[in-house]
Amino acid sequence: MKKILKIPILLLITWLIAANFTLKAESKLPTTPMTIEGYVFIRRADGTNITAPAGFGVYAKEGTTVINVEDPQNRWITDASGHYRLGASASQDYVPIDLWVENINVTRIIFHQGDFLTKNLTVLDTTPPTIQIISPPANETLPPNQPAWINATITDDFALDAATILLTLNGTELTSTYNPETGLVYCRTSPLTPGFYYVSLSVKDLAGNPAMEKWSFTVTQRPTVTIISPTKESPVYTQSAKTVQVTYQYTEASPKNATIKIYNSTHTIATATITDLTGGINVQRTDNITIPAGTAEGSYHLNVTIYNIYDLSATATQLGAVKVDNTKPEISSPYQDPPGQVVRPGETVNVEPGYNLTVRVNVTEPNIEKVFLYYNVSATEWMKIQMTPTASGEYKATIPSSSYPPHTTIQYYIEAVDKAGNTAQTPTEGVYFTTYIIPEYQKIILAALLPAIALITALNRKRKRNSS
């Protein structure tokens, strides 16, 4: 009985093994392709649908793998009616597959071997195109009377509607060229005259999503400006609360204004804005700027900036061109020859006739401009002599008094002026150095008295010695 049971069991095992091999063999067989066809529609931004134009690819994907069956007639690409037809072969039956139009996932279906499925696909595209400006860059300045290239690229997640591309310059439509392979939109303008230019580029995709970019550029030449004076080599010396004249030259057809600035390494001390500029080439003008009261002594820089109506500018700078000096010169040690002595204000010095008076003074001032001697004869008209510096640092002048007769009174004073206009005078106004030319008889009397004076002096000295 046991032997009889073994035979059916062996037959069953043999059948199961054979069935297993058969199943494995069958599982290795490719699946029968599924055919899918229909029309592709695009949902527009206004809610309506339009038929996709020819040339859009429809893909079946299992996961990320494209499972389109090769079609020599490329029927998976939409025709002029938006129709497509594709075969898809998945790894096995009943797996989910996704249908894509270009790069947009449209819907998911279940794969059925050998099925013929009619499926219209509606693309939902809500992303507007992207516009990237190439040239001219925003706020660029271009030279006048030359053509300009206006370039930009347009990209979209799905597809552009090239018929909607609109490129305008200052509101006027330009004839532009669009390259769908690169997305480049370009146009070469006619020669442009100076002015502001506004560019607008707009486009829609097939779903009606709009995109627009606006930018501007300027056609003009930048101004030029040069400071003529003061300069680093020829600075101006001034005082606080004084006015400085600045001479400059510029070239600009449409000037807006100019700013003059005086500053140092820490702050700006003065600024002036000039608005009445005249356009032209190498226009030269002089304007004033005031140094504020209380400005500290020192060296300051000068800056001139010209702006045109397009807010383009040019700047010129002269370092150390303005010197602020608030300190008066110092005059000391007035010396007169004859009689060869230091003179004092308010005192009268007697001199003999027939001599010119030579006056020397010391002047302390690093920025000295000039030193003058003013003199009058017997309180008549004041006359001026410019004193000259000597090798020893003194200043010297000679009063031509040799021809003046006896009893002549000569008054004089010294004035020193530095480059900033600071003035010092000695003696002070109303008090002068005074010289009197003595008569001849006084000279004779003095000559006669000299021996007596000498004798008296000698006797006094002897008396002092004896008493001691």
Secondary structure in CASP SS format (residue, H / E / C, confidence):
PFRMAT SS
TARGET T0000
AUTHOR 0000-0000-0000
METHOD secondary structure of the structure
MODEL  1
M C 1.00
K H 1.00
K H 1.00
I H 1.00
L H 1.00
K H 1.00
I H 1.00
P H 1.00
I H 1.00
L H 1.00
L H 1.00
L H 1.00
I H 1.00
T H 1.00
W H 1.00
L H 1.00
I H 1.00
A H 1.00
A H 1.00
N H 1.00
F H 1.00
T H 1.00
L H 1.00
K H 1.00
A H 1.00
E H 1.00
S H 1.00
K C 1.00
L C 1.00
P C 1.00
T C 1.00
T C 1.00
P C 1.00
M E 1.00
T E 1.00
I E 1.00
E E 1.00
G E 1.00
Y E 1.00
V E 1.00
F E 1.00
I E 1.00
R E 1.00
R C 1.00
A C 1.00
D C 1.00
G C 1.00
T C 1.00
N E 1.00
I E 1.00
T E 1.00
A C 1.00
P C 1.00
A C 1.00
G C 1.00
F C 1.00
G E 1.00
V E 1.00
Y E 1.00
A E 1.00
K E 1.00
E E 1.00
G C 1.00
T C 1.00
T E 1.00
V E 1.00
I C 1.00
N E 1.00
V C 1.00
E C 1.00
D C 1.00
P C 1.00
Q C 1.00
N C 1.00
R C 1.00
W C 1.00
I E 1.00
T C 1.00
D C 1.00
A C 1.00
S C 1.00
G C 1.00
H E 1.00
Y E 1.00
R E 1.00
L E 1.00
G E 1.00
A E 1.00
S C 1.00
A C 1.00
S C 1.00
Q C 1.00
D C 1.00
Y C 1.00
V C 1.00
P E 1.00
I E 1.00
D E 1.00
L E 1.00
W E 1.00
V E 1.00
E C 1.00
N C 1.00
I E 1.00
N E 1.00
V E 1.00
T E 1.00
R E 1.00
I E 1.00
I E 1.00
F C 1.00
H C 1.00
Q C 1.00
G C 1.00
D C 1.00
F E 1.00
L E 1.00
T E 1.00
K C 1.00
N C 1.00
L E 1.00
T E 1.00
V E 1.00
L E 1.00
D C 1.00
T C 1.00
T C 1.00
P C 1.00
P C 1.00
T E 1.00
I E 1.00
Q E 1.00
I E 1.00
I E 1.00
S E 1.00
P C 1.00
P C 1.00
A C 1.00
N C 1.00
E C 1.00
T E 1.00
L E 1.00
P C 1.00
P C 1.00
N C 1.00
Q E 1.00
P C 1.00
A C 1.00
W E 1.00
I E 1.00
N E 1.00
A E 1.00
T E 1.00
I E 1.00
T E 1.00
D C 1.00
D C 1.00
F C 1.00
A C 1.00
L E 1.00
D E 1.00
A E 1.00
A E 1.00
T E 1.00
I E 1.00
L E 1.00
L E 1.00
T E 1.00
L E 1.00
N C 1.00
G C 1.00
T E 1.00
E E 1.00
L C 1.00
T C 1.00
S C 1.00
T E 1.00
Y E 1.00
N E 1.00
P C 1.00
E C 1.00
T C 1.00
G C 1.00
L E 1.00
V E 1.00
Y E 1.00
C E 1.00
R E 1.00
T C 1.00
S C 1.00
P C 1.00
L E 1.00
T C 1.00
P C 1.00
G E 1.00
F E 1.00
Y E 1.00
Y E 1.00
V E 1.00
S E 1.00
L E 1.00
S E 1.00
V E 1.00
K E 1.00
D E 1.00
L C 1.00
A C 1.00
G C 1.00
N C 1.00
P E 1.00
A E 1.00
M E 1.00
E E 1.00
K E 1.00
W E 1.00
S E 1.00
F E 1.00
T E 1.00
V E 1.00
T C 1.00
Q C 1.00
R C 1.00
P C 1.00
T E 1.00
V E 1.00
T E 1.00
I E 1.00
I E 1.00
S E 1.00
P C 1.00
T C 1.00
K C 1.00
E C 1.00
S C 1.00
P C 1.00
V E 1.00
Y E 1.00
T E 1.00
Q C 1.00
S C 1.00
A C 1.00
K C 1.00
T E 1.00
V E 1.00
Q E 1.00
V E 1.00
T E 1.00
Y E 1.00
Q E 1.00
Y E 1.00
T E 1.00
E E 1.00
A C 1.00
S C 1.00
P E 1.00
K E 1.00
N E 1.00
A E 1.00
T E 1.00
I E 1.00
K E 1.00
I E 1.00
Y E 1.00
N C 1.00
S C 1.00
T C 1.00
H C 1.00
T E 1.00
I E 1.00
A E 1.00
T E 1.00
A E 1.00
T E 1.00
I E 1.00
T C 1.00
D C 1.00
L C 1.00
T C 1.00
G C 1.00
G E 1.00
I E 1.00
N E 1.00
V E 1.00
Q E 1.00
R E 1.00
T E 1.00
D E 1.00
N E 1.00
I E 1.00
T E 1.00
I C 1.00
P C 1.00
A C 1.00
G C 1.00
T C 1.00
A C 1.00
E C 1.00
G E 1.00
S E 1.00
Y E 1.00
H E 1.00
L E 1.00
N E 1.00
V E 1.00
T E 1.00
I E 1.00
Y E 1.00
N E 1.00
I C 1.00
Y C 1.00
D C 1.00
L C 1.00
S E 1.00
A E 1.00
T E 1.00
A E 1.00
T E 1.00
Q E 1.00
L E 1.00
G E 1.00
A E 1.00
V E 1.00
K E 1.00
V E 1.00
D C 1.00
N C 1.00
T C 1.00
K C 1.00
P C 1.00
E E 1.00
I E 1.00
S E 1.00
S E 1.00
P E 1.00
Y E 1.00
Q E 1.00
D E 1.00
P C 1.00
P C 1.00
G C 1.00
Q E 1.00
V E 1.00
V C 1.00
R C 1.00
P C 1.00
G C 1.00
E C 1.00
T E 1.00
V E 1.00
N E 1.00
V E 1.00
E C 1.00
P C 1.00
G C 1.00
Y C 1.00
N C 1.00
L E 1.00
T E 1.00
V E 1.00
R E 1.00
V E 1.00
N E 1.00
V E 1.00
T E 1.00
E C 1.00
P C 1.00
N C 1.00
I E 1.00
E E 1.00
K E 1.00
V E 1.00
F E 1.00
L E 1.00
Y E 1.00
Y E 1.00
N E 1.00
V E 1.00
S C 1.00
A C 1.00
T C 1.00
E C 1.00
W C 1.00
M E 1.00
K E 1.00
I E 1.00
Q E 1.00
M C 1.00
T E 1.00
P E 1.00
T C 1.00
A C 1.00
S C 1.00
G C 1.00
E E 1.00
Y E 1.00
K E 1.00
A E 1.00
T E 1.00
I E 1.00
P C 1.00
S C 1.00
S C 1.00
S C 1.00
Y C 1.00
P C 1.00
P C 1.00
H C 1.00
T C 1.00
T E 1.00
I E 1.00
Q E 1.00
Y E 1.00
Y E 1.00
I E 1.00
E E 1.00
A E 1.00
V E 1.00
D E 1.00
K C 1.00
A C 1.00
G C 1.00
N C 1.00
T E 1.00
A E 1.00
Q E 1.00
T E 1.00
P C 1.00
T C 1.00
E C 1.00
G C 1.00
V C 1.00
Y C 1.00
F E 1.00
T E 1.00
T E 1.00
Y E 1.00
I E 1.00
I C 1.00
P C 1.00
E H 1.00
Y H 1.00
Q H 1.00
K H 1.00
I H 1.00
I H 1.00
L H 1.00
A H 1.00
A H 1.00
L H 1.00
L H 1.00
P H 1.00
A H 1.00
I H 1.00
A H 1.00
L H 1.00
I H 1.00
T H 1.00
A H 1.00
L H 1.00
N H 1.00
R H 1.00
K H 1.00
R H 1.00
K H 1.00
R H 1.00
N H 1.00
S H 1.00
S C 1.00
END
